Amino acid sequence: MTSEEYKQAKQKGLNVYNRARENNLTNIKRWEKGIDHHPKSIELMEFLQKHDFYDNNDGFQWDVGGDGDSGENLMFEMDVYFEQKDKDKNINLKNIDTDTNFPEL
């Protein structure tokens, strides 16, 4: 990756964050409101947990299932990212197979 590609990737991430803030996705009390995780957050967390545990000596200890767990907090942040990406594509994920429809996510 060139330094220019790195800068572009960082800018894309910042742009997604700014749109998520504009759409009030960053200040939702997801745990308190009982909002389900985005399917892609669940998928990615499962991968990260296994990869961290089996290949990286469990350095991050991605725990999920409770308020304040490291993995749970990360999943709530990933939810915002994936929900904004869905808004960017103008789609509603209810009852959609995300692997088939959005393999690049």
C-alpha positions as CSV (number, residue, x, y, z in Angstrom):
1,M,0.0,0.0,0.0
2,T,1.4,3.4,-0.9
3,S,1.2,6.3,1.4
4,E,-1.4,7.9,-1.0
5,E,-3.6,4.8,-0.8
6,Y,-3.2,4.8,3.0
7,K,-4.3,8.5,3.1
8,Q,-7.3,7.7,0.9
9,A,-8.4,4.8,3.1
10,K,-8.2,7.0,6.2
11,Q,-10.2,9.7,4.5
12,K,-12.9,7.3,3.5
13,G,-13.2,6.1,7.1
14,L,-13.4,9.8,8.3
15,N,-16.1,10.5,5.7
16,V,-18.2,7.5,6.9
17,Y,-17.8,8.7,10.5
18,N,-18.9,12.2,9.6
19,R,-22.0,11.0,7.8
20,A,-22.8,8.7,10.7
21,R,-22.6,11.7,13.0
22,E,-24.8,13.7,10.7
23,N,-27.4,10.9,10.7
24,N,-27.2,10.7,14.6
25,L,-26.0,7.1,14.5
26,T,-23.0,7.8,16.8
27,N,-25.0,8.9,19.9
28,I,-27.6,6.1,20.1
29,K,-27.6,4.3,23.4
30,R,-27.7,0.9,21.7
31,W,-27.3,-1.3,24.8
32,E,-29.9,0.6,26.8
33,K,-32.4,0.5,23.9
34,G,-31.8,-3.2,23.2
35,I,-30.9,-2.6,19.5
36,D,-29.6,-5.8,17.8
37,H,-26.2,-5.9,16.4
38,H,-25.7,-5.5,12.6
39,P,-25.2,-9.0,11.1
40,K,-21.8,-7.9,9.7
41,S,-20.7,-6.8,13.2
42,I,-21.5,-10.2,14.5
43,E,-19.7,-11.9,11.6
44,L,-16.6,-9.7,12.0
45,M,-16.5,-10.1,15.8
46,E,-16.6,-13.9,15.5
47,F,-13.7,-13.8,13.1
48,L,-11.7,-11.4,15.3
49,Q,-12.3,-13.4,18.5
50,K,-11.1,-16.6,16.9
51,H,-8.2,-15.1,15.1
52,D,-7.1,-13.2,18.3
53,F,-7.5,-16.3,20.5
54,Y,-5.9,-18.9,18.3
55,D,-3.4,-16.9,16.3
56,N,-2.4,-13.9,18.5
57,N,-2.4,-15.3,22.1
58,D,-5.7,-13.6,22.9
59,G,-4.1,-10.2,23.1
60,F,-7.3,-8.3,22.8
61,Q,-9.5,-10.7,24.8
62,W,-12.6,-9.7,22.8
63,D,-15.3,-10.6,25.3
64,V,-19.0,-10.2,24.2
65,G,-22.3,-10.6,25.9
66,G,-22.3,-7.9,28.5
67,D,-22.4,-4.1,28.8
68,G,-18.8,-2.8,28.9
69,D,-17.2,-5.9,27.5
70,S,-14.4,-5.0,25.1
71,G,-15.9,-6.9,22.2
72,E,-19.4,-5.6,22.9
73,N,-18.2,-2.0,22.8
74,L,-16.3,-2.7,19.5
75,M,-19.4,-4.3,18.0
76,F,-21.6,-1.3,18.9
77,E,-19.0,0.9,17.0
78,M,-19.0,-1.5,14.1
79,D,-22.8,-1.3,14.1
80,V,-22.6,2.4,13.4
81,Y,-20.1,1.9,10.6
82,F,-22.2,-0.8,8.9
83,E,-25.5,1.0,9.4
84,Q,-24.0,4.1,7.8
85,K,-22.6,2.0,4.9
86,D,-26.2,0.6,4.5
87,K,-27.6,4.1,4.5
88,D,-25.0,5.1,1.8
89,K,-26.3,2.3,-0.3
90,N,-29.9,3.1,0.7
91,I,-30.8,-0.4,1.8
92,N,-32.6,-2.0,4.7
93,L,-31.0,-5.2,5.9
94,K,-34.0,-6.9,7.4
95,N,-34.3,-10.4,6.0
96,I,-31.5,-9.9,3.5
97,D,-28.6,-12.4,3.2
98,T,-25.7,-10.0,3.6
99,D,-23.1,-12.5,2.3
100,T,-25.0,-12.9,-1.0
101,N,-25.9,-9.2,-1.4
102,F,-22.9,-7.5,0.0
103,P,-19.9,-9.8,-0.2
104,E,-17.5,-6.9,-0.1
105,L,-18.5,-5.7,3.3
